[in-house]
Structures are given as C-alpha cells and as structure tokens.
C-alpha cells in the first residue's frame, strides 16, 4: 500500500514534504508510510489516500462484496442440508 501511495504521489509530481504537510504528519512519518511501516496509523493512510484522490479505490477494496475470503468461509459454514419449505395453500393465509 505504501508503494502505491508513493507511485501516486510521484505521478502527480508532488513532493513528499508537500503531501506530508497536507496530510498533517511529519516528513519522517510520511516516509515510513510510503515504506509500509506498520507503526503508521491507518488514519494517516486513509488521509493520504484522500489527499491523493485514491479514496474511491480504497473504499472499493474494503467493501464486503470484495472480500472473497470471507465469502468462501461463509459458504463453508452454510448448512449442507436444509428443510424443504412447507407447502402452503391459500387456506393457510
């Protein structure tokens, strides 16, 4: 994720100091962010994505529909057999 942020910043021809100031973090913290340091807060990553215009891609990545692993786990927990629905007639209503 840090490398993607760095690439986006360079493609926009913005300096690290400029983006760090807009994000509200120090330059050393921003450098850590670009190197993927896990000690940098998720808020700093999200703010950086917003500043660089990458937020829609980040939002798409965390949507439940995009989580193939969870969908596989959910399918594995689903009951293998189920009851057939009781046949209803209009008299039951």
C-alpha positions as CSV (number, residue, x, y, z in Angstrom):
1,X,0.0,0.0,0.0
2,X,2.9,2.4,0.8
3,X,4.4,1.8,-2.6
4,X,1.1,2.5,-4.3
5,X,0.9,5.8,-2.4
6,X,4.5,6.7,-3.4
7,X,3.8,5.9,-7.0
8,X,0.6,8.0,-7.0
9,X,2.5,10.9,-5.4
10,X,5.3,10.8,-7.9
11,X,2.9,10.6,-10.8
12,X,1.2,13.7,-9.5
13,X,4.6,15.4,-9.2
14,X,4.2,16.3,-5.6
15,X,7.0,16.3,-3.1
16,X,6.9,14.1,0.0
17,X,7.1,17.3,2.2
18,X,4.1,18.8,0.4
19,X,1.9,15.8,0.8
20,X,3.0,15.2,4.4
21,X,2.0,18.8,5.2
22,X,-1.4,18.3,3.6
23,X,-1.9,15.0,5.5
24,X,-0.8,16.6,8.7
25,X,2.1,14.3,9.5
26,X,5.8,14.9,9.8
27,X,8.1,14.1,6.9
28,X,9.7,11.1,8.7
29,X,6.2,9.7,9.4
30,X,5.3,10.1,5.8
31,X,8.4,8.3,4.6
32,X,7.5,5.5,7.0
33,X,4.0,5.4,5.4
34,X,5.5,5.1,1.9
35,X,7.7,2.3,3.1
36,X,4.8,0.4,4.5
37,X,5.8,0.7,8.2
38,X,3.1,-1.0,10.3
39,X,3.5,1.6,13.1
40,X,1.9,4.3,11.0
41,X,-1.8,4.8,11.8
42,X,-4.5,3.7,9.5
43,X,-5.9,7.2,9.7
44,X,-2.7,8.6,8.1
45,X,-3.0,6.0,5.3
46,X,-6.7,7.0,4.7
47,X,-6.0,10.7,4.9
48,X,-3.1,10.3,2.4
49,X,-5.4,8.3,0.1
50,X,-8.0,11.1,0.3
51,X,-5.3,13.8,-0.4
52,X,-4.1,12.0,-3.4
53,X,-7.6,11.2,-4.7
54,X,-7.2,7.4,-4.1
55,X,-10.1,7.1,-1.6
56,X,-12.6,5.6,-4.1
57,X,-10.2,2.7,-4.8
58,X,-9.6,2.2,-1.1
59,X,-13.3,2.2,-0.4
60,X,-13.8,-0.4,-3.2
61,X,-11.1,-2.6,-1.7
62,X,-12.8,-2.8,1.7
63,X,-16.4,-3.4,0.5
64,X,-17.8,-6.7,1.8
65,X,-18.6,-7.7,-1.7
66,X,-14.8,-7.6,-2.5
67,X,-13.9,-9.9,0.3
68,X,-13.6,-13.3,-1.5
69,X,-12.0,-15.0,1.5
70,X,-14.9,-14.2,3.8
71,X,-17.4,-15.3,1.2
72,X,-15.6,-18.7,1.0
73,X,-15.7,-19.0,4.8
74,X,-19.3,-18.1,4.9
75,X,-20.2,-20.7,2.2
76,X,-18.3,-23.3,4.2
77,X,-20.4,-22.6,7.3
78,X,-23.7,-22.8,5.4
79,X,-25.9,-25.7,6.2
80,X,-25.4,-28.5,3.8
81,X,-28.9,-29.8,4.0
82,X,-32.0,-27.8,4.7
83,X,-35.6,-28.4,5.2
84,X,-37.9,-28.2,2.3
85,X,-40.3,-25.3,2.7
86,X,-43.8,-26.4,3.9
87,X,-46.2,-26.2,1.1
88,X,-48.8,-23.6,1.7
89,X,-52.2,-23.2,0.4
90,X,-54.5,-20.2,0.2
91,X,-56.4,-21.7,3.2
92,X,-53.3,-21.2,5.4
93,X,-53.4,-17.5,5.0
